[in-house]
Amino acid sequence: MEDNVVDMPPTHEPTDAEPFAGFPRAQLLAFVRGVANIVAADGKITEEERAMLYGLIRQTGLSILDEDVKSAIEAELAGPSPIEKVIQPVTDPLLRRALYQTCVEVALADGHLSDEERLKLVEVAGLFGLNSDAARDFIQWTLDSIAIEQRGASIIAKL
């Protein structure tokens, strides 16, 4: 399978254990670049966001030690490119939904969603042709989930 072919389906079905297995490398690189783009959208890159990004890179089967991965990620973190150019190679519908979900989760890793991050998430949903109501609902659900988790931790601490 050639790296420059972006519209090929995975070579086999991804599983929970290997959610990125079989996707073309070019799509996976665009996937992690898209996440890095969202991380850098607000101009602040927290340790939590960077840790999530590097963990994601490992999950995809890519390595931050690969020169093309490292340079692409560092370029996005230093100055995000237009998101439409970054995510254009991601053509697989499953990978697109996973990218949107991951972007939401990473944007909220620091417990806050900036206006810049929210605008990028809306743009990604639109570029991928996702249901805009469902995309907004997912952002709110994720925010609510974080609040519930924090409340649970606070209650546990009082026990």
C-alpha positions as CSV (number, residue, x, y, z in Angstrom):
1,M,0.0,0.0,0.0
2,E,1.5,3.4,-1.0
3,D,1.6,6.2,1.5
4,N,0.3,8.7,-1.0
5,V,-3.0,6.8,-1.5
6,V,-5.5,8.3,0.9
7,D,-8.8,6.9,-0.2
8,M,-8.1,3.2,0.3
9,P,-10.0,1.5,3.0
10,P,-8.1,-0.1,5.9
11,T,-6.4,-3.4,5.0
12,H,-8.4,-5.0,7.8
13,E,-11.0,-3.9,10.3
14,P,-9.7,-1.9,13.2
15,T,-10.4,-3.4,16.6
16,D,-10.6,-1.9,20.2
17,A,-7.1,-3.2,20.7
18,E,-5.8,-1.7,17.5
19,P,-8.2,1.1,16.5
20,F,-5.8,2.5,13.8
21,A,-4.7,-0.7,12.3
22,G,-4.8,-0.9,8.5
23,F,-5.3,2.8,7.7
24,P,-2.8,4.3,5.3
25,R,0.1,6.1,6.9
26,A,-0.8,9.4,5.1
27,Q,-4.2,9.4,6.7
28,L,-2.7,8.6,10.1
29,L,-0.2,11.4,9.8
30,A,-2.9,13.8,8.8
31,F,-4.9,12.5,11.8
32,V,-2.2,13.3,14.3
33,R,-1.4,16.6,12.6
34,G,-5.1,17.5,12.9
35,V,-5.0,16.8,16.6
36,A,-1.8,18.9,17.0
37,N,-3.5,21.7,15.2
38,I,-6.4,21.7,17.7
39,V,-3.9,21.5,20.6
40,A,-2.2,24.6,19.4
41,A,-5.4,26.5,18.4
42,D,-5.5,28.5,21.6
43,G,-1.8,29.3,21.6
44,K,-1.3,27.4,24.8
45,I,0.1,23.9,24.8
46,T,-0.3,22.3,28.2
47,E,1.6,19.2,29.4
48,E,-1.7,17.3,29.5
49,E,-2.4,18.2,25.9
50,R,1.2,17.3,24.8
51,A,1.0,14.0,26.7
52,M,-2.3,13.1,25.1
53,L,-0.9,14.0,21.6
54,Y,2.3,11.8,22.1
55,G,0.2,9.0,23.4
56,L,-2.1,9.2,20.4
57,I,0.9,9.2,18.1
58,R,2.0,5.9,19.7
59,Q,-1.6,4.5,19.4
60,T,-1.7,5.1,15.7
61,G,1.5,3.1,15.2
62,L,3.5,6.2,14.2
63,S,6.5,7.4,16.1
64,I,7.5,10.9,17.2
65,L,11.0,9.7,16.4
66,D,10.2,9.5,12.7
67,E,11.5,12.7,11.1
68,D,8.3,13.3,9.1
69,V,6.1,12.8,12.1
70,K,8.2,15.0,14.4
71,S,8.5,17.8,11.8
72,A,4.8,17.8,11.0
73,I,3.8,17.8,14.7
74,E,6.3,20.5,15.7
75,A,5.2,22.7,12.8
76,E,1.5,22.5,13.8
77,L,2.4,23.2,17.5
78,A,4.5,26.1,16.5
79,G,1.9,27.7,14.2
80,P,-1.2,25.8,13.2
81,S,-1.9,25.5,9.5
82,P,-5.4,26.1,8.0
83,I,-7.3,23.1,9.4
84,E,-8.9,22.2,6.1
85,K,-5.5,21.6,4.5
86,V,-4.3,19.5,7.5
87,I,-7.3,17.2,7.6
88,Q,-8.0,16.9,3.9
89,P,-6.1,13.6,3.5
90,V,-8.4,12.0,6.2
91,T,-11.0,10.5,3.9
92,D,-12.2,7.3,5.7
93,P,-15.5,8.0,7.5
94,L,-14.5,6.0,10.6
95,L,-11.2,7.9,10.9
96,R,-13.0,11.2,10.4
97,R,-15.4,10.5,13.3
98,A,-12.5,9.3,15.4
99,L,-10.5,12.4,14.6
100,Y,-13.4,14.7,15.5
101,Q,-13.9,12.8,18.8
102,T,-10.2,12.9,19.6
103,C,-10.0,16.6,18.8
104,V,-12.8,17.3,21.2
105,E,-11.2,15.2,23.9
106,V,-7.8,16.8,23.4
107,A,-9.2,20.3,23.3
108,L,-10.8,19.7,26.6
109,A,-7.7,18.0,28.2
110,D,-7.0,21.1,30.1
111,G,-10.6,21.4,31.4
112,H,-11.3,24.4,29.2
113,L,-12.6,25.0,25.7
114,S,-11.3,28.3,24.3
115,D,-13.2,30.2,21.6
116,E,-10.4,29.3,19.1
117,E,-10.7,25.6,19.9
118,R,-14.5,25.7,19.6
119,L,-14.3,27.4,16.2
120,K,-11.8,24.8,14.9
121,L,-14.0,22.0,16.2
122,V,-17.1,23.5,14.4
123,E,-15.0,23.9,11.2
124,V,-13.7,20.2,11.4
125,A,-17.3,19.0,11.8
126,G,-18.4,21.0,8.8
127,L,-15.4,20.0,6.6
128,F,-16.2,16.3,7.4
129,G,-19.9,16.7,6.7
130,L,-20.8,15.6,10.3
131,N,-24.2,16.3,11.8
132,S,-23.6,19.8,13.3
133,D,-26.2,19.3,16.1
134,A,-24.6,16.0,17.1
135,A,-21.1,17.6,16.9
136,R,-22.3,20.4,19.3
137,D,-24.0,17.8,21.5
138,F,-20.8,15.8,21.7
139,I,-18.8,18.8,22.8
140,Q,-21.4,19.6,25.5
141,W,-21.6,15.9,26.6
142,T,-17.8,15.8,27.0
143,L,-17.9,19.0,29.1
144,D,-20.7,17.6,31.2
145,S,-18.7,14.3,31.6
146,I,-15.6,16.2,32.8
147,A,-17.8,18.1,35.3
148,I,-19.3,14.9,36.6
149,E,-15.9,13.3,36.9
150,Q,-14.6,16.2,38.8
151,R,-17.6,16.2,41.1
152,G,-17.1,12.5,41.7
153,A,-13.5,13.0,42.6
154,S,-14.5,15.8,45.0
155,I,-17.0,13.6,46.7
156,I,-14.6,10.7,47.0
157,A,-12.0,13.1,48.6
158,K,-14.6,14.0,51.3
159,L,-15.2,10.3,52.2
